[in-house]
Amino acid sequence: MKVLFVSPEISPFARTGGLGEVVGSLPFALKRAGIDVRVLCPQHKCCKSLPIRILKKEITFKHKSKDITSKLGVLNDKNYPIPIYFLINDHLFDREGIYADQNGNYPDNSLRAFVLSHAACELEKVTRWKPDILHAHDWMAAPTCGYLNAKQEKTSRLKPQGSLLTIHNLEHQGVFNHEDFLESGLPLKYWAMNGFEHHGRLNLLKGGIQHADKISTVSPTYAKEIRSVKNGQNLEECLLFRGADLIGILNGIDEEAWDPLTDASIPHPIDPSAPSVGKKKCKESILKEFELSFPNKPLLGVVSRLYQQKGLDLLLSALPEILKSTDASFIILGSGAEDQEKGFLDMAKTYPEKIAVKIGFDDTLARRIFAGSDFFLMPSRFEPCGLAQQYAMRYGSVPIARKTGGLADTIKPRTDESKDHTGYLFDQADKISLTHAIEQACHDWRTEEFYSEMQTRTMQISCSWELAAQKYAQLYKWILAKD
């Protein structure tokens, strides 16, 4: 079976978050499952220094009265076993950011999405490699499903190809104007309620949902949540209509890249079967790094973007009360909304011995926080899957999270009756529920045997991509058997 991933991001070359991580990891597991998988991604500015072999033929996109011509390059790196195709068009993709710069989203993002998605359907003409499945990721690649349907309407005698759209975050939909749709080259009949039109505007993600053979999300719970008015981001009716073709497959993580026994980024290895010695060393180191006191008190870590989705504003408002009712300390790494950045920095000035804040993102520091903290906070209002809690669990930081999306699927909550719990979940997105969960966790931390057993259990949970790869492989088979 041949599968082409179509994505605006791929780690470690170009990423802004979980989408890039998934596209950079899942293909390896699929390859181990016997699938010939390759990836198509734009050559962003951050990819310009990579060794790329340019292929001879070009791909032409018909745009108004002129043609947009792009080249195709393949990553020339023997150490990277997955073929990566880069779509080369400096005018569209040689920019500081993947989707935006300091002035905001690029005004031609719809055109950039059309050119990428159209190229996915034309790639076989350049490479002589024809995928059985086009697997599109999120809104920027979603039009791929429409272009494939249009292509197959013209070439019905050829062996059919199938399409899968994976929704990594329903909040990002790619919404533009009707005039932008007219630049796509897609059949005009696709401008319809069962196509790319949504309340009079162009919605790329909706068009992908309507035209894909199957749709997946990145956790089973999120697949259920997005069919509701509360979590459907105004696409719930569309998702309910396609409900029989919508499935949730839980993301994994690269367990080799995230291995606390071999990770050179942390000051001491952590043995999952006996983590106490390594965790103690890592905690002492991170406390010293941030000049925090209280090594014998619970340390809570945060590694997150500071936006409403992530719920860190709840923590910000609850911190004064939490510091009164518990003896916890906090290390917070993140960036985002200016009011939240300022709020956490002000808290660190007010409580310098108990709160440390670093604005920005630093992968190695994130790993040290995972390794050094006793608990890891994710009070998300919604969370399609979440990778951070899986990284934290892998490094022995017990998660405290809101019961939503992938958090509900990856954490077994501590209850009075539970014996196999791996963390703490709270139901409501409010500071009272968050405070109670933190208070419970800090209370349990005082019972060394109870906490130690939970921490060890947490570290021994498998978070690999293998199970997800098996489910995707089965989904691909269903798509190809559609007729």
C-alpha positions as CSV (number, residue, x, y, z in Angstrom):
1,M,0.0,0.0,0.0
2,K,1.2,3.5,-0.9
3,V,0.3,6.5,1.2
4,L,1.2,10.2,0.7
5,F,1.0,12.5,3.7
6,V,0.1,16.1,2.7
7,S,0.9,18.6,5.4
8,P,2.1,22.2,5.9
9,E,4.4,21.0,8.7
10,I,6.8,18.1,9.5
11,S,9.1,17.8,12.5
12,P,12.0,18.4,12.8
13,F,12.1,20.5,9.7
14,A,9.1,22.8,10.0
15,R,6.6,22.8,12.9
16,T,4.6,25.0,15.1
17,G,3.0,22.3,17.3
18,G,1.5,18.9,17.5
19,L,0.6,18.6,13.8
20,G,4.3,18.7,12.8
21,E,5.2,16.2,15.5
22,V,2.6,13.7,14.3
23,V,3.6,14.0,10.6
24,G,7.3,13.7,11.6
25,S,6.7,10.5,13.7
26,L,3.7,8.5,12.4
27,P,5.2,7.7,9.0
28,F,8.0,5.7,10.7
29,A,5.5,3.5,12.5
30,L,3.5,3.0,9.3
31,K,6.7,2.0,7.5
32,R,7.4,-0.6,10.1
33,A,3.9,-1.9,9.4
34,G,4.8,-2.5,5.8
35,I,3.3,0.7,4.2
36,D,5.2,2.7,1.6
37,V,4.6,6.1,3.1
38,R,5.9,9.5,1.9
39,V,5.3,13.1,2.8
40,L,4.7,16.3,0.8
41,C,5.3,19.6,2.6
42,P,6.1,23.1,1.4
43,Q,9.7,24.2,1.4
44,H,9.4,26.9,4.0
45,K,12.3,29.3,4.7
46,C,13.3,27.1,7.7
47,C,13.8,24.2,5.2
48,K,16.0,26.1,2.7
49,S,19.3,24.8,4.1
50,L,18.3,21.1,3.9
51,P,20.0,18.9,1.2
52,I,17.3,18.6,-1.4
53,R,17.5,17.0,-4.9
54,I,15.4,18.9,-7.4
55,L,13.3,16.7,-9.7
56,K,13.1,17.6,-13.4
57,K,9.4,18.0,-14.1
58,E,7.5,21.0,-12.6
59,I,3.9,21.2,-11.3
60,T,1.6,23.9,-12.8
61,F,-1.4,25.4,-11.0
62,K,-3.8,27.3,-13.2
63,H,-4.4,30.6,-11.5
64,K,-6.7,33.2,-13.1
65,S,-4.9,34.3,-16.3
66,K,-1.5,33.1,-15.3
67,D,0.1,29.8,-14.3
68,I,1.8,29.2,-11.0
69,T,4.8,26.9,-11.5
70,S,6.4,25.0,-8.6
71,K,9.3,22.6,-8.4
72,L,9.4,19.4,-6.4
73,G,12.5,18.4,-4.4
74,V,13.2,15.3,-2.4
75,L,15.2,15.3,0.8
76,N,18.6,13.9,0.0
77,D,19.6,12.4,3.4
78,K,20.5,8.8,3.7
79,N,19.9,8.9,7.5
80,Y,16.2,9.8,6.9
81,P,14.4,6.6,5.7
82,I,11.1,8.3,4.8
83,P,11.0,10.1,1.4
84,I,10.1,13.7,2.0
85,Y,9.0,15.8,-1.0
86,F,9.3,19.5,-0.7
87,L,7.1,21.8,-2.8
88,I,9.4,24.6,-3.9
89,N,7.8,28.0,-4.6
90,D,9.7,30.9,-3.1
91,H,7.0,33.4,-3.8
92,L,4.5,31.4,-1.7
93,F,6.5,29.6,0.9
94,D,9.9,31.3,1.5
95,R,8.6,33.3,4.4
96,E,9.4,33.8,8.1
97,G,6.5,31.9,9.4
98,I,4.5,28.9,8.2
99,Y,1.1,30.5,8.4
100,A,1.8,34.1,9.6
101,D,4.4,36.7,10.5
102,Q,4.5,39.6,12.9
103,N,1.7,41.3,10.9
104,G,-0.7,38.4,11.2
105,N,-1.9,35.6,9.0
106,Y,-0.7,35.8,5.4
107,P,-3.5,37.2,3.2
108,D,-2.9,34.6,0.4
109,N,-3.1,31.6,2.7
110,S,-6.0,30.2,0.7
111,L,-3.9,30.3,-2.5
112,R,-1.0,28.6,-0.6
113,A,-3.3,25.9,0.5
114,F,-4.7,25.4,-3.0
115,V,-1.2,25.1,-4.6
116,L,-0.1,22.6,-2.0
117,S,-3.2,20.5,-2.2
118,H,-3.3,20.5,-6.0
119,A,0.4,19.5,-6.1
120,A,-0.5,16.4,-4.0
121,C,-2.8,15.2,-6.8
122,E,-0.2,15.9,-9.5
123,L,2.8,14.5,-7.7
124,E,2.6,11.1,-9.4
125,K,3.3,12.8,-12.8
126,V,6.7,14.1,-11.4
127,T,7.8,11.1,-9.3
128,R,6.2,8.2,-11.2
129,W,5.0,7.0,-7.8
130,K,1.2,6.9,-7.4
131,P,-0.2,6.8,-3.9
132,D,-3.2,4.7,-3.1
133,I,-4.2,7.0,-0.3
134,L,-3.8,10.8,0.0
135,H,-3.7,11.5,3.7
136,A,-4.3,15.2,4.3
137,H,-3.6,16.9,7.6
138,D,-5.6,19.9,8.8
139,W,-7.1,22.9,6.9
140,M,-4.1,23.8,4.7
141,A,-4.0,20.3,3.1
142,A,-7.8,19.7,3.3
143,P,-8.5,20.8,-0.3
144,T,-6.5,17.8,-1.4
145,C,-9.7,15.7,-0.9
146,G,-11.6,18.0,-3.3
147,Y,-8.9,18.1,-5.9
148,L,-8.7,14.3,-5.8
149,N,-12.5,13.9,-6.3
150,A,-12.4,16.4,-9.2
151,K,-9.5,14.5,-10.8
152,Q,-11.3,11.1,-10.4
153,E,-14.5,12.5,-12.0
154,K,-12.4,13.1,-15.1
155,T,-10.4,9.9,-15.0
156,S,-13.0,7.4,-13.8
157,R,-11.4,4.5,-15.8
158,L,-8.1,4.7,-13.8
159,K,-7.5,2.8,-10.6
160,P,-9.3,4.9,-7.9
161,Q,-7.3,6.6,-5.1
162,G,-8.7,7.3,-1.7
163,S,-8.5,10.2,0.7
164,L,-8.3,10.6,4.5
165,L,-8.5,13.9,6.3
166,T,-7.1,14.1,9.8
167,I,-8.3,17.0,12.0
168,H,-5.7,17.9,14.5
169,N,-7.5,21.0,15.8
170,L,-11.0,21.9,14.7
171,E,-10.5,25.5,15.8
172,H,-8.3,26.2,12.8
173,Q,-10.5,25.9,9.7
174,G,-9.0,28.1,7.0
175,V,-11.9,30.5,6.4
176,F,-11.8,32.9,3.5
177,N,-14.0,34.7,1.0
178,H,-16.0,33.4,-2.0
179,E,-13.6,35.2,-4.3
180,D,-10.8,33.0,-3.0
181,F,-12.7,29.9,-3.9
182,L,-12.9,31.1,-7.5
183,E,-9.1,31.0,-7.6
184,S,-8.9,27.4,-6.7
185,G,-9.7,25.8,-10.0
186,L,-12.1,23.4,-8.3
187,P,-15.4,22.7,-10.0
188,L,-18.0,25.4,-9.3
189,K,-20.4,22.8,-8.0
190,Y,-18.1,22.3,-5.0
191,W,-19.3,25.7,-3.8
192,A,-22.2,24.2,-1.9
193,M,-23.5,23.2,1.5
194,N,-22.0,19.8,1.0
195,G,-18.8,21.3,-0.2
196,F,-16.6,24.3,0.6
197,E,-19.3,26.8,1.3
198,H,-20.1,27.6,4.9
199,H,-22.4,30.5,5.8
200,G,-21.5,32.3,2.6
201,R,-17.7,32.0,3.1
202,L,-15.0,29.6,2.0
203,N,-14.1,27.0,4.6
204,L,-11.2,24.8,3.6
205,L,-11.5,22.3,6.5
206,K,-15.3,21.9,5.9
207,G,-14.6,21.2,2.2
208,G,-12.1,18.6,3.2
209,I,-14.6,17.0,5.6
210,Q,-17.3,16.8,2.9
211,H,-15.0,15.4,0.2
212,A,-12.8,13.0,2.2
213,D,-13.6,9.3,2.0
214,K,-12.9,9.1,5.8
215,I,-12.1,11.6,8.5
216,S,-10.1,11.0,11.6
217,T,-9.2,13.0,14.7
218,V,-6.4,12.5,17.1
219,S,-8.3,10.9,20.0
220,P,-11.5,9.0,20.4
221,T,-13.0,11.4,22.9
222,Y,-12.3,14.4,20.7
223,A,-14.1,12.6,17.8
224,K,-17.2,12.4,20.1
225,E,-16.8,16.0,21.4
226,I,-16.7,17.8,18.1
227,R,-20.1,16.4,17.1
228,S,-21.7,18.6,19.8
229,V,-22.7,22.3,19.6
230,K,-20.4,23.0,22.6
231,N,-17.2,21.7,20.9
232,G,-18.1,21.6,17.2
233,Q,-16.7,25.0,16.3
234,N,-19.8,25.6,14.1
235,L,-19.1,22.5,12.1
236,E,-21.0,20.0,14.3
237,E,-23.8,19.5,11.7
238,C,-21.3,18.7,9.0
239,L,-19.5,16.3,11.3
240,L,-22.7,14.6,12.4
241,F,-23.6,14.2,8.8
242,R,-20.3,12.4,8.2
243,G,-20.4,10.7,11.5
244,A,-20.2,7.1,10.1
245,D,-16.9,8.0,8.5
246,L,-15.4,9.9,11.5
247,I,-13.1,8.0,13.8
248,G,-10.7,9.0,16.6
249,I,-7.2,7.5,16.7
250,L,-5.1,8.4,19.7
251,N,-1.7,10.0,18.9
252,G,1.4,8.4,20.2
253,I,4.9,9.8,20.8
254,D,8.3,8.8,19.6
255,E,9.5,6.8,22.5
256,E,13.1,6.7,21.3
257,A,13.3,10.5,21.0
258,W,11.6,10.8,24.4
259,D,13.5,8.3,26.6
260,P,14.4,9.4,30.1
261,L,17.1,6.8,30.3
262,T,19.1,8.1,27.4
263,D,18.0,11.8,27.0
264,A,21.1,13.9,27.1
265,S,19.0,17.0,27.8
266,I,18.3,16.0,31.4
267,P,20.9,16.1,34.2
268,H,20.4,12.5,35.3
269,P,18.8,9.4,33.7
270,I,15.5,8.2,35.1
271,D,14.8,4.5,35.3
272,P,11.0,3.9,34.7
273,S,11.1,0.8,36.9
274,A,12.7,2.7,39.8
275,P,12.5,6.4,39.1
276,S,13.0,7.9,42.6
277,V,16.8,8.5,42.4
278,G,16.8,10.0,38.9
279,K,13.7,12.2,39.6
280,K,15.3,13.5,42.8
281,K,18.5,14.5,40.9
282,C,16.5,16.2,38.1
283,K,14.3,18.0,40.6
284,E,17.3,19.3,42.6
285,S,18.9,20.5,39.3
286,I,15.8,22.4,38.0
287,L,15.2,24.0,41.3
288,K,18.8,25.3,41.4
289,E,18.5,26.5,37.8
290,F,15.5,28.7,38.6
291,E,16.7,29.6,42.1
292,L,13.7,28.1,43.8
293,S,13.6,26.8,47.4
294,F,11.7,23.9,48.9
295,P,13.2,20.7,47.4
296,N,11.0,18.7,49.8
297,K,7.8,20.1,48.6
298,P,5.7,19.3,45.5
299,L,6.9,21.0,42.2
300,L,4.4,21.5,39.4
301,G,5.5,22.1,35.9
302,V,3.8,23.9,32.9
303,V,5.0,23.7,29.3
304,S,2.3,25.3,27.1
305,R,1.2,28.0,24.7
306,L,-0.6,30.7,26.7
307,Y,-3.9,30.9,24.9
308,Q,-7.5,30.5,26.0
309,Q,-7.7,26.9,24.8
310,K,-5.0,25.8,27.2
311,G,-6.8,27.1,30.3
312,L,-3.7,28.7,31.9
313,D,-5.7,31.8,32.7
314,L,-7.5,29.5,35.2
315,L,-4.2,28.8,36.9
316,L,-3.3,32.4,36.8
317,S,-6.4,33.4,38.7
318,A,-6.2,30.5,41.1
319,L,-2.5,30.8,42.0
320,P,-2.8,33.1,45.1
321,E,-5.3,30.7,46.7
322,I,-3.3,27.6,45.7
323,L,-0.2,29.0,47.3
324,K,-2.1,29.5,50.5
325,S,-3.7,26.1,50.6
326,T,-0.7,24.1,49.5
327,D,3.1,24.2,49.8
328,A,3.6,23.7,46.0
329,S,6.1,25.5,43.8
330,F,5.7,26.2,40.0
331,I,7.9,26.4,37.0
332,I,6.1,27.8,33.9
333,L,7.4,27.8,30.3
334,G,5.3,29.2,27.6
335,S,4.3,32.1,25.4
336,G,1.2,33.5,23.8
337,A,-1.4,36.1,25.0
338,E,0.4,39.2,26.3
339,D,-2.0,39.5,29.3
340,Q,-1.1,35.9,30.4
341,E,2.6,36.4,29.9
342,K,2.5,39.6,32.0
343,G,0.3,37.9,34.6
344,F,2.7,35.0,35.2
345,L,5.7,37.3,35.2
346,D,4.0,39.5,37.8
347,M,3.2,36.3,39.9
348,A,6.9,35.3,39.7
349,K,7.9,38.7,41.1
350,T,5.3,38.5,43.9
351,Y,6.3,34.9,44.9
352,P,10.0,34.6,43.8
353,E,10.7,31.6,46.0
354,K,7.7,29.6,44.7
355,I,7.1,30.6,41.1
356,A,9.5,30.7,38.2
357,V,8.5,31.8,34.7
358,K,10.3,31.6,31.3
359,I,8.5,33.3,28.4
360,G,9.2,31.5,25.1
361,F,9.9,27.9,24.1
362,D,13.0,25.8,24.6
363,D,12.8,22.1,23.9
364,T,15.7,21.1,26.2
365,L,14.3,23.2,29.0
366,A,10.9,21.6,28.5
367,R,12.5,18.2,28.9
368,R,14.2,19.3,32.1
369,I,10.8,20.5,33.4
370,F,9.2,17.2,32.6
371,A,12.1,15.4,34.3
372,G,12.3,17.6,37.4
373,S,8.6,18.2,38.2
374,D,6.5,16.0,40.4
375,F,3.2,17.0,38.6
376,F,2.4,18.5,35.2
377,L,-0.5,20.8,34.6
378,M,-2.8,20.8,31.6
379,P,-6.1,22.6,32.5
380,S,-7.2,22.8,28.8
381,R,-10.7,23.9,27.8
382,F,-10.4,21.5,25.0
383,E,-7.5,19.3,23.9
384,P,-7.7,17.3,20.6
385,C,-5.0,14.9,21.8
386,G,-2.2,16.5,23.7
387,L,1.3,15.4,23.5
388,A,2.8,17.2,26.5
389,Q,1.0,15.0,29.0
390,Q,2.4,11.9,27.3
391,Y,5.9,13.4,27.4
392,A,5.4,14.3,31.1
393,M,4.2,10.8,32.0
394,R,7.1,9.3,30.2
395,Y,9.5,11.4,32.4
396,G,7.6,10.7,35.6
397,S,5.7,13.9,36.0
398,V,2.2,12.9,37.1
399,P,-0.5,14.9,35.0
400,I,-3.2,17.1,36.5
401,A,-5.6,17.9,33.7
402,R,-9.1,18.7,32.6
403,K,-11.2,15.8,31.5
404,T,-11.4,16.5,27.8
405,G,-10.2,15.1,24.4
406,G,-7.0,13.2,24.5
407,L,-6.4,14.0,28.1
408,A,-9.4,11.9,29.0
409,D,-8.0,9.1,26.8
410,T,-4.5,9.0,28.1
411,I,-4.9,9.6,31.9
412,K,-6.6,7.1,34.3
413,P,-8.0,9.4,37.0
414,R,-7.3,9.1,40.7
415,T,-10.5,8.3,42.6
416,D,-11.2,6.8,46.0
417,E,-11.7,3.4,44.5
418,S,-9.1,3.4,41.7
419,K,-6.0,1.3,41.9
420,D,-4.4,1.8,38.5
421,H,-4.7,5.6,38.3
422,T,-2.0,7.6,36.5
423,G,-3.0,11.2,37.2
424,Y,-5.8,13.6,38.1
425,L,-8.7,14.7,36.0
426,F,-11.2,17.5,36.8
427,D,-14.5,18.1,34.9
428,Q,-15.2,21.8,34.9
429,A,-13.1,24.5,33.3
430,D,-13.0,26.7,36.3
431,K,-10.5,27.7,38.9
432,I,-12.3,26.0,41.8
433,S,-12.1,22.6,40.1
434,L,-8.5,23.1,39.1
435,T,-7.6,24.2,42.7
436,H,-9.3,21.1,44.2
437,A,-7.4,18.8,41.8
438,I,-4.0,20.5,42.7
439,E,-4.8,20.3,46.4
440,Q,-5.7,16.6,46.1
441,A,-2.4,15.9,44.2
442,C,-0.3,17.8,46.8
443,H,-2.0,15.9,49.6
444,D,-1.3,12.6,47.9
445,W,2.3,13.6,47.3
446,R,2.8,13.6,51.1
447,T,2.1,9.9,51.2
448,E,5.4,8.8,49.7
449,E,4.4,5.2,48.9
450,F,1.1,6.2,47.3
451,Y,2.7,8.8,45.1
452,S,5.7,6.7,44.2
453,E,3.5,3.8,43.0
454,M,1.5,6.1,40.8
455,Q,4.6,7.7,39.4
456,T,6.1,4.4,38.5
457,R,2.8,3.3,36.9
458,T,2.7,6.5,34.9
459,M,6.2,6.0,33.5
460,Q,5.5,2.4,32.4
461,I,2.5,3.2,30.2
462,S,3.3,2.6,26.5
463,C,2.7,5.7,24.4
464,S,4.3,4.4,21.2
465,W,2.9,5.0,17.7
466,E,2.6,1.2,16.9
467,L,-1.1,0.9,18.0
468,A,-2.1,4.0,16.1
469,A,-0.2,2.8,13.0
470,Q,-2.2,-0.4,13.1
471,K,-5.5,1.5,13.3
472,Y,-4.5,3.9,10.4
473,A,-3.5,0.9,8.3
474,Q,-7.0,-0.6,8.9
475,L,-8.6,2.7,8.0
476,Y,-6.6,2.8,4.7
477,K,-7.9,-0.6,3.9
478,W,-11.5,0.4,4.5
479,I,-11.0,3.4,2.3
480,L,-9.7,1.3,-0.6
481,A,-12.6,-1.1,-0.2
482,K,-15.2,1.7,-0.4
483,D,-16.5,0.5,-3.7
